Amino acid sequence: MAVKTQDYKKFLDPVVISKLKTLELRARMVVEGFKVGLHRSPYHGFSVEFSEHRPYMQGDALKNIDWKVFAKNEKYFIKQFEEETNLICNVFVDVSRSMNYKHTAKITKLDYAKTLAAALSYVMIDQQDSVGLAIYSDKIHSYLPPKSNRVYLKTILSALNQIEPGGATVTSKCLDSVAEKIKKRGLTIIISDFFDDMDSILTALKHIHYKKNEVIVFQILDPIEKNFGFGSDSIFVDLETGEQMTTQPHQIQKAYQQAMNEFMNKLKSECLNYGIEYNVIETTQPFDKALISYFAKRSRMN
């Protein structure tokens, strides 16, 4: 199944992708849709990453220039060798109960996170990079150490497919436990709503970063979690504790928005201070926003 040029946008749409039968097919269609979209967007420069090429630099051997790429783009690119492209990446996916939420969007935050993690894994293994997976909430539910062979992709996708939401979000403890297993410099990707204690989140992110790892944070939110645009009297249930509260949303909307903005702005500013890539992703947004962020970080690591 190939993505036609006129169809690429729908294969970046979370609602369309969620209707595909298998996680492997979802990941492949997201990646194929993204590749086609690159040729029709201002981000087309990232497309060379898929071919494992890099721009020609003074001193490179002329014999390594890919003349087919030159004929197409009139730019010089060098075919990269395995030692130049290999990256070690650990992908963390938060499966706490708060991730099992949807309101404005048609899919839950967890469904979005699973598909994003699958697409990123698909891309990296296709590039001969090593990918590991940590599934966590208040503990590490499973951990697959990074490997780069294509058969391993099925193991990662199987683990993602078996995810069941449960537990509270305790990012710090889980990041710290896996950080001790990371022995080589690489990339850490964290996919979570980050509904957790701010200080403990930041401490854990700094721990990962201090081990000379590059870090990308994807904060996954349903749009209503940002604007609190509920209607009439509502009963709110904390998905992680079960605590309930009845209120008129319009009475607390302004205070909620202020508190949420302060939380997100602090997380963003602290991430930027430590060179951590921070992204807010709403579950109604196409998957290309997250993939562009990954490729931007990846290109800077070469």
C-alpha positions as CSV (number, residue, x, y, z in Angstrom):
1,M,0.0,0.0,0.0
2,A,1.6,3.2,-1.2
3,V,0.7,6.8,-0.3
4,K,-0.3,8.8,-3.4
5,T,0.8,12.5,-3.5
6,Q,-2.8,13.8,-3.3
7,D,-3.5,11.5,-0.3
8,Y,-0.5,12.2,2.0
9,K,-2.3,14.6,4.3
10,K,-4.9,12.0,5.3
11,F,-2.2,9.6,6.4
12,L,-0.9,12.2,8.9
13,D,-4.4,12.6,10.3
14,P,-4.8,10.9,13.7
15,V,-8.5,10.0,13.0
16,V,-7.7,8.4,9.7
17,I,-4.7,6.5,11.0
18,S,-6.6,5.2,14.0
19,K,-8.9,3.3,11.7
20,L,-6.1,1.2,10.2
21,K,-6.1,-2.4,11.4
22,T,-2.5,-2.8,12.7
23,L,0.0,-0.6,14.5
24,E,2.6,-1.6,11.9
25,L,0.4,-0.4,9.1
26,R,-0.3,2.8,11.0
27,A,3.4,3.5,11.5
28,R,4.2,2.8,7.9
29,M,1.4,5.0,6.6
30,V,2.4,7.9,8.9
31,V,6.0,7.6,7.7
32,E,5.1,7.3,4.0
33,G,2.7,10.2,4.3
34,F,5.4,12.3,6.0
35,K,7.9,11.5,3.2
36,V,5.5,12.5,0.5
37,G,4.6,15.7,2.4
38,L,8.2,16.7,2.7
39,H,8.4,17.2,-1.1
40,R,5.5,19.6,-0.9
41,S,6.5,21.6,2.1
42,P,9.2,24.1,3.3
43,Y,10.7,21.2,5.2
44,H,11.8,19.3,2.1
45,G,15.4,19.6,3.2
46,F,14.9,16.9,5.8
47,S,14.0,14.4,3.1
48,V,17.7,13.4,2.7
49,E,17.6,11.9,6.2
50,F,15.4,9.1,4.8
51,S,18.0,8.2,2.2
52,E,20.8,8.3,4.8
53,H,22.6,11.1,2.9
54,R,24.3,14.2,4.2
55,P,25.5,17.4,2.4
56,Y,28.9,17.2,0.8
57,M,31.6,18.9,2.8
58,Q,35.1,19.9,1.8
59,G,37.5,17.0,2.1
60,D,34.9,14.3,1.3
61,A,35.9,11.8,-1.3
62,L,34.3,12.6,-4.7
63,K,33.7,8.9,-5.3
64,N,31.1,9.0,-2.5
65,I,29.0,11.6,-4.1
66,D,25.5,10.3,-5.0
67,W,25.2,11.5,-8.6
68,K,21.6,10.3,-8.8
69,V,20.7,12.7,-6.1
70,F,22.6,15.5,-7.8
71,A,20.8,14.9,-11.1
72,K,17.5,15.3,-9.2
73,N,18.3,18.2,-6.9
74,E,21.4,19.7,-8.4
75,K,23.0,19.5,-4.9
76,Y,25.9,17.4,-3.7
77,F,25.1,14.7,-1.1
78,I,27.3,12.0,0.3
79,K,26.0,8.5,1.0
80,Q,26.5,8.0,4.7
81,F,28.1,4.8,6.1
82,E,26.7,2.9,9.0
83,E,29.1,4.3,11.5
84,E,27.9,7.8,10.6
85,T,24.2,7.1,10.9
86,N,23.9,4.8,13.8
87,L,22.1,6.4,16.8
88,I,21.1,4.9,20.1
89,C,17.6,6.0,21.1
90,N,15.3,5.2,24.0
91,V,11.6,6.0,23.6
92,F,9.6,6.5,26.8
93,V,5.8,6.1,26.6
94,D,3.6,7.2,29.5
95,V,0.7,4.8,30.0
96,S,-0.8,6.2,33.2
97,R,-4.5,6.5,33.5
98,S,-4.6,10.2,32.6
99,M,-3.3,9.3,29.2
100,N,-6.5,7.3,28.5
101,Y,-8.4,10.5,28.0
102,K,-10.2,12.1,25.0
103,H,-12.8,14.8,24.8
104,T,-12.3,17.2,21.9
105,A,-10.2,14.7,19.9
106,K,-11.5,11.4,18.5
107,I,-8.7,9.4,19.9
108,T,-7.1,9.2,23.4
109,K,-3.8,10.6,24.2
110,L,-2.5,7.1,24.7
111,D,-3.6,6.0,21.2
112,Y,-1.8,9.1,19.8
113,A,1.3,8.3,21.8
114,K,1.4,4.7,20.7
115,T,1.2,5.6,17.0
116,L,3.8,8.3,17.4
117,A,6.2,5.9,19.2
118,A,5.6,3.3,16.5
119,A,6.3,5.8,13.6
120,L,9.5,7.0,15.3
121,S,10.7,3.5,15.8
122,Y,9.9,2.6,12.2
123,V,11.9,5.6,11.0
124,M,14.9,5.0,13.2
125,I,15.2,1.2,12.5
126,D,14.8,2.0,8.8
127,Q,17.9,4.3,9.1
128,Q,19.8,1.5,10.9
129,D,19.6,3.4,14.2
130,S,19.1,1.4,17.5
131,V,15.8,1.9,19.3
132,G,14.7,0.9,22.8
133,L,11.3,1.3,24.4
134,A,10.3,2.0,28.0
135,I,6.6,1.7,28.9
136,Y,5.9,3.4,32.3
137,S,3.4,5.0,34.7
138,D,4.3,4.9,38.4
139,K,6.8,2.1,37.5
140,I,8.5,0.6,34.4
141,H,6.0,-1.9,33.0
142,S,8.5,-3.1,30.4
143,Y,11.8,-2.1,28.9
144,L,13.3,-3.2,25.6
145,P,17.0,-2.2,25.3
146,P,18.0,-0.5,22.0
147,K,18.6,-2.7,18.9
148,S,18.7,-1.9,15.3
149,N,17.6,-5.0,13.3
150,R,14.3,-5.0,11.4
151,V,13.0,-8.0,13.2
152,Y,13.2,-6.1,16.5
153,L,10.7,-3.5,15.1
154,K,8.0,-6.2,15.4
155,T,9.0,-6.7,19.1
156,I,8.6,-3.0,19.8
157,L,5.3,-2.8,17.9
158,S,4.0,-5.8,19.8
159,A,4.9,-4.2,23.2
160,L,3.2,-1.0,22.2
161,N,0.1,-2.9,21.0
162,Q,-0.3,-4.7,24.3
163,I,-0.3,-1.5,26.4
164,E,-3.1,-1.1,28.9
165,P,-3.5,2.2,30.8
166,G,-2.9,2.1,34.5
167,G,-1.2,3.8,37.4
168,A,-0.3,7.4,38.1
169,T,2.4,9.4,36.3
170,V,5.7,9.2,38.2
171,T,8.1,10.3,35.5
172,S,11.1,11.0,37.6
173,K,11.4,7.5,39.2
174,C,11.0,5.8,35.8
175,L,13.4,8.0,33.9
176,D,16.0,7.7,36.6
177,S,15.8,3.9,36.6
178,V,16.3,3.6,32.8
179,A,19.0,6.4,32.8
180,E,21.2,4.1,34.9
181,K,21.0,1.6,32.1
182,I,22.1,4.1,29.4
183,K,25.8,3.6,28.9
184,K,26.4,5.4,25.6
185,R,25.5,8.9,24.4
186,G,22.3,8.9,22.4
187,L,18.8,10.3,22.1
188,T,16.0,10.0,24.7
189,I,12.4,10.7,23.6
190,I,9.7,11.1,26.2
191,I,6.0,11.0,25.2
192,S,3.7,11.9,28.1
193,D,1.1,14.4,29.2
194,F,3.5,15.2,32.1
195,F,0.7,15.6,34.6
196,D,3.2,15.1,37.4
197,D,5.1,17.1,40.0
198,M,7.1,19.7,38.1
199,D,10.2,19.7,40.2
200,S,10.6,15.9,40.0
201,I,10.0,16.0,36.2
202,L,12.8,18.6,35.8
203,T,15.2,16.7,38.0
204,A,14.7,13.5,35.9
205,L,15.1,15.4,32.6
206,K,18.3,17.0,33.9
207,H,19.6,13.5,35.0
208,I,19.1,12.2,31.5
209,H,20.7,15.3,29.9
210,Y,23.7,15.2,32.3
211,K,24.5,11.8,30.9
212,K,25.2,13.5,27.6
213,N,22.0,12.4,26.0
214,E,20.0,14.6,23.7
215,V,16.4,14.8,24.8
216,I,13.1,15.4,23.0
217,V,9.9,16.0,25.0
218,F,6.5,15.5,23.5
219,Q,3.7,16.7,25.8
220,I,0.5,15.1,24.5
221,L,-2.7,16.9,25.3
222,D,-6.4,16.8,24.3
223,P,-7.2,20.4,23.2
224,I,-9.7,20.9,26.0
225,E,-7.0,20.3,28.5
226,K,-5.4,23.6,27.4
227,N,-8.6,25.7,27.2
228,F,-11.0,24.0,29.6
229,G,-13.8,24.8,27.2
230,F,-16.5,22.7,28.9
231,G,-20.1,23.8,28.8
232,S,-22.7,23.4,31.6
233,D,-22.3,22.0,35.1
234,S,-19.9,19.1,35.0
235,I,-18.5,16.3,37.2
236,F,-14.8,16.0,36.9
237,V,-13.1,12.7,37.7
238,D,-9.4,12.4,38.3
239,L,-8.5,9.4,36.1
240,E,-5.5,8.6,38.3
241,T,-7.0,8.9,41.8
242,G,-10.7,8.6,41.2
243,E,-11.4,11.8,43.1
244,Q,-14.6,13.7,41.9
245,M,-15.6,17.3,41.8
246,T,-18.8,19.0,40.6
247,T,-18.5,22.5,39.4
248,Q,-19.5,25.1,36.8
249,P,-16.6,25.1,34.4
250,H,-16.9,28.8,33.4
251,Q,-16.3,29.9,37.0
252,I,-12.9,28.3,37.1
253,Q,-11.9,28.4,33.4
254,K,-9.8,31.5,33.8
255,A,-7.9,30.2,36.9
256,Y,-7.4,26.8,35.2
257,Q,-6.0,28.4,32.0
258,Q,-3.6,30.5,34.0
259,A,-2.4,27.6,36.0
260,M,-2.0,25.4,32.9
261,N,-0.2,28.1,31.0
262,E,2.2,28.6,33.9
263,F,2.8,24.9,34.1
264,M,3.5,24.5,30.4
265,N,5.6,27.7,30.2
266,K,7.8,26.5,33.1
267,L,8.3,23.1,31.6
268,K,9.1,24.7,28.2
269,S,11.6,27.3,29.6
270,E,13.4,24.8,31.8
271,C,13.7,22.4,28.9
272,L,15.1,25.1,26.6
273,N,17.6,26.1,29.4
274,Y,19.1,22.7,29.2
275,G,19.0,22.3,25.5
276,I,16.0,19.9,25.6
277,E,13.6,19.9,22.6
278,Y,10.1,20.7,24.0
279,N,6.9,20.2,21.9
280,V,3.3,20.5,22.8
281,I,1.2,18.1,20.6
282,E,-2.6,18.2,20.6
283,T,-4.3,14.9,19.7
284,T,-6.1,16.6,16.9
285,Q,-2.9,17.7,15.2
286,P,-1.3,15.7,12.3
287,F,1.7,13.5,13.1
288,D,4.1,15.5,10.9
289,K,4.7,18.2,13.6
290,A,6.3,15.6,15.9
291,L,8.3,14.0,13.1
292,I,9.7,17.3,11.9
293,S,10.9,18.0,15.5
294,Y,12.6,14.6,15.6
295,F,14.4,15.1,12.2
296,A,15.5,18.6,13.2
297,K,17.1,17.2,16.3
298,R,18.5,14.2,14.4
299,S,20.2,16.4,11.8
300,R,21.9,18.4,14.5
301,M,23.4,15.3,16.0
302,N,25.2,14.1,12.9
